[in-house]
């Protein structure tokens, strides 16, 4: 239980200081989940958080090594792609376990 609290604390701290916040070139940023699907804190949620943290780490490394604007743009594109993949994998695994992502539709 202590390990899960530690991991959750690190994930929240990381999400709050995510490199995505520093990226101003794109209007539509990829959203990192702040809460698990259906409130289920299971291994799939922690794997998702781990994937997000790994993508953050890789982005920082890629940006440090970037020599021009194209390298920076490629780093951000790869980062956003990794976040989308992590979210898609997480949602797919949760759907297999009959947990659904809530969606609200408002119509006139």
C-alpha positions in Angstrom: 0.0 0.0 0.0 2.9 2.4 0.8 4.4 1.8 -2.7 1.1 2.6 -4.4 0.8 5.9 -2.4 4.4 6.7 -3.4 3.8 6.0 -7.0 0.6 8.0 -7.0 2.3 11.0 -5.4 5.1 10.9 -7.9 2.6 10.6 -10.8 0.6 13.6 -9.5 3.8 15.7 -9.1 5.0 14.7 -12.5 1.6 15.5 -14.1 1.7 18.9 -12.5 5.2 19.7 -13.9 4.7 17.9 -17.2 6.9 19.2 -20.1 3.7 19.4 -22.1 2.9 22.6 -20.2 6.0 24.2 -21.6 5.1 23.4 -25.2 3.5 26.4 -26.7 3.6 25.5 -30.4 0.5 23.4 -30.5 -3.0 24.6 -29.7 -4.5 21.1 -29.0 -2.4 19.3 -26.4 -2.8 15.7 -25.6 -4.5 15.4 -22.2 -2.9 13.2 -19.5 -5.4 11.5 -17.3 -5.4 12.7 -13.7 -7.8 10.0 -12.5 -8.2 6.3 -13.4 -11.2 5.0 -15.4 -14.1 4.3 -13.1 -11.9 5.1 -10.1 -10.0 1.8 -10.4 -6.5 2.1 -9.1 -5.1 -1.1 -10.6 -2.0 -2.3 -12.3 -3.2 -0.9 -15.6 -3.5 2.6 -14.1 0.0 2.4 -12.7 1.3 1.1 -16.0 -0.3 4.1 -17.7 1.3 6.5 -15.2 4.7 4.7 -15.8 4.3 5.2 -19.6 3.5 8.9 -19.1 6.6 9.3 -16.8 8.8 7.5 -19.3 7.5 9.7 -22.2 8.3 12.8 -20.1 11.8 11.6 -19.4 12.4 10.7 -23.0 11.1 14.1 -24.1 13.4 16.0 -21.8 16.3 13.9 -23.1 15.4 14.5 -26.7 15.0 18.3 -26.2 18.4 18.5 -24.5 20.0 16.8 -27.6 18.0 18.8 -30.1 20.2 21.0 -32.3 17.5 22.8 -34.3 13.8 23.5 -34.5 13.1 20.4 -36.5 14.6 18.2 -33.8 12.5 19.9 -31.2 9.4 19.5 -33.3 10.1 15.8 -33.8 10.7 15.3 -30.1 7.3 16.9 -29.3 5.5 14.9 -32.0 7.0 11.6 -30.6 6.0 12.6 -27.1 2.4 13.3 -28.1 2.3 10.1 -30.1 3.5 8.1 -27.0 0.9 9.8 -24.8 -1.9 8.9 -27.2 -0.6 5.3 -27.4 -0.4 5.0 -23.7 -4.0 6.3 -23.2 -5.3 4.1 -26.0 -3.7 1.0 -24.5 -5.0 1.8 -21.0 -8.6 2.4 -22.2 -8.5 -0.8 -24.2 -7.4 -2.9 -21.2 -10.0 -1.3 -19.0 -12.8 -1.9 -21.6 -11.8 -5.6 -21.6 -12.5 -5.6 -17.9 -15.9 -3.9 -18.4 -14.9 -0.5 -17.2 -16.0 2.3 -19.5 -14.8 5.8 -20.0 -17.6 8.2 -19.3 -18.7 10.5 -22.0 -21.1 13.4 -21.6 -23.1 14.7 -24.7 -25.0 17.9 -24.6 -27.5 18.7 -27.3 -30.1 21.4 -27.9 
